[in-house]
Structures are given as structure tokens and as C-alpha cells.
Amino acid sequence: MLNSWTFMAFVIVSFVLYWLIIPAGVRSLFLAAVSFFYLFAFYPREALFLLILAVAVYVAGVIIKQGRPSQRHLTLGTVIFLVTVLGYFKYASFLADTLNLILEPLAGANLSISQALVPLGISYFTFKMIHYLVDMRQGKVESHGLGDFLNYIFFFPILVSGPIERFQPFLAQSRSLRGLDINNLYAGLPRIASGLFKKMVLADSLAATAALLQQPDLAAGQYWLASLAYTFQLYFDFSGYSDMAIGISRLFGYRIMENFNWPYLARNVSDFWKRWHMSLTGWFRDYLFIPLGGSRGPLGFVIRNTLIVMAVTGLWHGAAWHFVFWGLYHAMGLIVLRLYRKFLLPRLQGHSGLLDSRPSAALSVMLTFMYVNIGWIFFACDASQSIYVLTHMFTGP
């Protein structure tokens, strides 16, 4: 979507109108309008549904902001409603298929749920709305109008692939917009070019080799090569879209949060998640991991929280068990790292010079990369194909 000629023409026309025609006081409203109508042009029913949902969330936020005694129940009820909406559109069929696997051998049950058309970017919409409501409940959001909120929800550069921007900095930038800053062009255009290069040259050139992961009866070396191709294809594809989103946002005067920070140079799994899809990691930390208790409490409590968060992280990426397995695979990496830091690392403090050496750092990066690379196989393939590929990678010729 971001690399189509139609979208680029839309960006150019909107940019010219935004800075040369539209008065400064209504630019935020203009962006909200053009973002919505661009979505509406391709997905009219879904766009109208998301607009109604966004207005309902805004109204709930206004009531919550007033500090009425029932605000806690309203916040919780609205969040549950949003999660239910996301679950219906994205996970209803997955849940029915899973229940059929369990119940059909026992009771002959066969649940059938028609596949709903998933609104574009529903996961990102939902997470932004939940963040908005929770922060409104906690008094972290200044008063604002419906136009500001709709601009945040429908802001077209980050509509589909994020980053999951927070409302507060977005609102602050909407209110501080003045005239066109040439520095934003100097920063935005190269970032867009970088994103296009990553997506159209690097990622697309790796796609054919990465697709070999779906093939049967290949040699171990071919599967290893395919896994490495997929690892870099996924990074160049996703970080390329993020670069384009950040660059286009700069053209309109917005500095959107970064989403990647050289994740394949991470020294451990925890460091990887601080560098990969950082806006999503931050969201799960603030709105799921910490409310569950975070790292406070006994070790078993922390392990439970880690398993829950990473399983949900996997499920967020797709309604299939192999995404859950991918999340749990990373959970195991995080748990092993925590056990290492708690029990083994204190005994190695006398060798801190060796642990902090360059060879040790290089080895840590290499091991982390290989761990992440193997995990992407669960992300790319369904459960049976993942097991097949991994078996051949480690035991095949």
C-alpha cells in the first residue's frame, strides 16, 4: 500500500494542499478527513465501521475524563468491548477451528463461523484505542477535540503497519504545527527513499529464496539458506514500511516514534525485543506486562507473566497456532535469560573482563541472531511445516 503509485500520488496532493491551501488551524482536521476518505475509497464498509467505533471510543473518553464514579467500569467495559471486536474479526474462525479439534472427537461437535472480512489495520486501531482509554483513565491526556482524536486514529502514514504511536506526543505535535519546515523535507524524503529501497530492492529480491521454506524435500543447507533469506526479508520489508511511514509523517510535520534499532545486533533475546517492533514491545510492556505484575514478585510469577505476554504477542501477529508457538519460543528465550542472570551470572562476576570482551560480545550477537533466525521459521510456516523444516535443518543431509 505505502509503495503503490496511487498512494504516492495521494501523498503529494495531500502535501501540497496541507501546506499551501489549508489554514494552520484546521490542518489536523484536514489530515483526519483525507486519511479517512482514502481508506473509505478502498474499504467503504470497514472505514465506516472504524469511524463509528472511533467516535464511540472518543465519547467514552470524554466521560472518563470527567472523573465520574463509574469511570473505572466504563474504561474496563470499553476495553473489553474493543478486545471482543478484535477477537471477532481476527480470531473467531481460529477459535472455532481449535474448539473443533478438541470437541469433535469427544462429542462430534462441529462449530462453524463464517469468516468475517477483517478491517484493514484492526489490530493497530484497537491497540491505539486501548492505550487512549487507559491513559485517559489515568489522567495522562490533555483535553482535545474529536478532530484531534480522529487524526490520531486514521493518520494515514501509520494506518496499516504502525508504528503504534502514543496519543500524547501526537497531540502535542498537532498543536505546535506552524509553517512548512524545510528540515522536515530533508529528513523525510531520504527516509522514504530508504524505505522504498529496503522494501522493493532488498526484501523483494530475497522473497523467492525465503519461499523455499514452504517446500518439501529440500536439503538441510537449502533450508538454512531459506531461513536466513526470510530473516532478512522480514526485517527489510517491515523496517522499510516503518521508514516510509516515519518519512511521510515528517513531510506533514510529525515525528513518529522509531520502530527498529538494528535488532539483529542484539546481544540477547531481551535486547532483541527492545530493538524489534519497539512500539509494539512498549505497548505490551505498559498495557499488559506491567498490569499483570511485571517483574515484581516471585520468579514463578514473572515466568507466568512472560509466557502470557509472549503468547499474546504471537497471537497478535496472526490467528494461527504457529504464531503462538513463535511467541512461546521467544518466551522460553527470555525465561532462560532471566534464570541465567539470577543464578549463573552472579557466580561469573569474577570473570567480568571476559564477559565484557569483544569476542564475548560478538559471540552473544551471533547466538542471539541464530536463536531469532530459528524462531522465524515458526512465524513463516504452519506448525507441521515448521517441525518438518527444523527436523531437516538439524538432521538432514
Secondary structure, DSSP 8 states (H G I E B T S, - for coil): -TTSHHHHHHHHHHHHHHHHTS-GGGHHHHHHHHHHHHHHHH-HHHHHHHHHHHHHHHHHHHHHHTT-TTHHHHHHHHHHHHHHHHHHHHHHHHHHHHHHHHHHHHH------------TTHHHHHHHHHHHHHHHHTT-S----HHHHHHHHH-GGGTTT-----HHHHHHHHHH--S--HHHHHHHHHHHHHHHIIIIIIIHHHHHHHGGGG-SS--HHHHHHHHHHHHHHHHHHHHHHHHHHHHHHHHTT-------S-GGG-SSHHHHHHHSSHHHHHHHIIIIIHHHTTT-S-HHHHHHHHHHHHHHHHHHH-SSHHHHHHHHHHHHHHHHHHHIIIIIGGGGGGGHHHHTSHHHHHHHHHHHHHHHHHHHHHHHS-HHHHHHHHHHHHH--
